[in-house]
Amino acid sequence: MEITQSEIESVCKEVISRGQSDWDLTIGSQRPVNPVKWESVEQNRRKNTSFLKEIVTKYGWPSRKVMGSAASHWAWYIVQHSDEDVAFQEECLEKMGKLPSDEVDFYDLAYLSDRVRVNKHLPQLYGTQHKSENGVRKMLSVENMDELEIRRKEMGLDESFEDHHNRVISE
């Protein structure tokens, strides 16, 4: 489908705005004083998922080449948090994976791949996902730990799993 420059600019602006709004609400939900209610985060994420579904259906995955790096990254951020629709996450992961390597961030692919696997109750490949239990962050299971660092490097995850794990659980 042919997309006009005006449409690209409008879509990019909206994707970035929605992604940043999700970020702000998520951070706000973690504040010790006057936190944003989690229901507000979830409601925002459902709206963002519906919006992004329309974009992906109409234009395909927002690649760097067409939409720019910022919009492509924030689109990933939205789908990363579309946990109520794992089929959509899988669809986006597949579309992202088919793009030329210069049109998608491998970092985003690694994180979304792990997110989909976790949502399907499978061990992650790159060790990017964690969960909080009673205020304590814990890493989720990882497939074949012996090859984890190799897989992380292949996807551009320069931080070792150990460093990533220590940083995440200390946040």
N, C-alpha and C positions, 0 to 999 in steps of 0.2 A: 504494500500500500504506500502510495506517495504521501509524504508528510511535508507540510509547509514549514517554513522557518518560524512563522508566527505560532503554529501549533507546537513546534519543538520548544520554543521559549516558554509558552504557557504551561506545557506539561512539565518541563524541567523545574520551573518556579514552584509548581504545586507539589511535585515529588519531594523537592528539597524542603519545602515548608512543612509538609506532613511528616517527613522523617525527623526533622529537628523538633517538631512538636512531640513526637513519640519519645525522643531522647529526653526532652525537658520534663515530660510527665514521669518517665521512668526514674530519672534522678530525683525528681520531687517526691516520688513515693518512698524513697530511701532516707529522706530527711528525718532526723530524730524529733524535730519540733514541727508541728503542723504539716505532717506528710500528706501528699496527694493520695486520695483513696484509690486503692488498687482497681476498684470497679471503674473509675474514670480512665485508668490506663487501658484496661481491657476494652472498654467501649470505644476509645480512640483507635485502638488496634484493629477492631472489627471494621470500623469505617475506612481505615487506611487499606486494609486487605481488599475490601470491595472496590475502592478506588483503583488500586494497583491491578486488580484483576481486569478492570475495564481497559487500562492502559496496555497491559500485556496482550489482551485479546485483540485490541485494535492495531497496535504497533509492533508487537513482539517485545522481547526483553529490552529494556532501556540500556543499550550498549554505550560504551564510551564514545565511539565514533559518531553516533547519531545524537545522543543526549548529553554527552560530556561526562567527565569523571565524577563530578559532584552528584549529579542526578542519578547516575548509574550506581554509585555507592549508597545513596539514600534509598534508592529502590531496593537494593539488597537489604538494607537495615529494616525496611518495612516488611519484606517477605520473611526475614529472619525472625520477626516477632509475630508472624501469622500462624502461630501454633495451633489455632483452632481449625486450620485448614491445611493439613499435611499434604493432601493431594496437590494443592496449589503450590506449596513449597517444593514438592518434587517436580512439578511442571516447570517452575522457574529454574530449579537446579539443572534440569535437562536442557533448557533453552540456553542458560548461561554456559554450560559445558560444551555446547556446539559452536559457540562463538570463537573467532580467532583469538589467540592468546593476548593480543594487544587491545582487545575490546572488552575484556573482563578482568577483574582483579582476582588472582588466584587465592589471595587471602579471604575474599568474600566467598569463593567457591568452597574453601576448606571449612569455614565456619558454617555455611549453610548445609554442607554435606553432613557435618557432625550433628547439626540441629535436626535434620530429617531423620538421621539414624537414631538419635535419642528419642525422638517422637514416635518412632516405630519400635522402640524398646530393643534396639541393637546397640552394641558397643560402638563408640566413635572411632574414627580413623586418625584424627589429628589432635585429639586431646584439648579441644577448645571450649567444651561445655562443662558447666558446673551447676549445682543447685544449692539453695540455702535451706537448711534445716535448723529450726530454732535459733536463727541468727548466725549460724556457722555455715560458711561456704565449703562445699565438698565437690571435688572433681568426680565426674561420672566415668564409668568403665570404658576402657580403651582396648581395641582389638590389637593383638600381636605387638605388645610393648617393645619387643626386640627391634622392630623396624620403625617405631614411631618417629624417631628423630630424622630418619631418611625421608619419610613421608612429609613431615613438617617442612623440611628444607625444600623438597620438590614443589611445595605450594607457596613458598616465599615466607613462611613463618620463621623468621630469624631467631626469635626468642626460643630457647630450649623449653621442652615440656616442664622440666623441673623449675626453671625460672618463671615460666607462665603460671604454673600451679602455685608457687609461693607468692607471687604477686596477687593472684586472684583471691586466694584464701585470706590474705592480709587486708584486703579492701573492705 
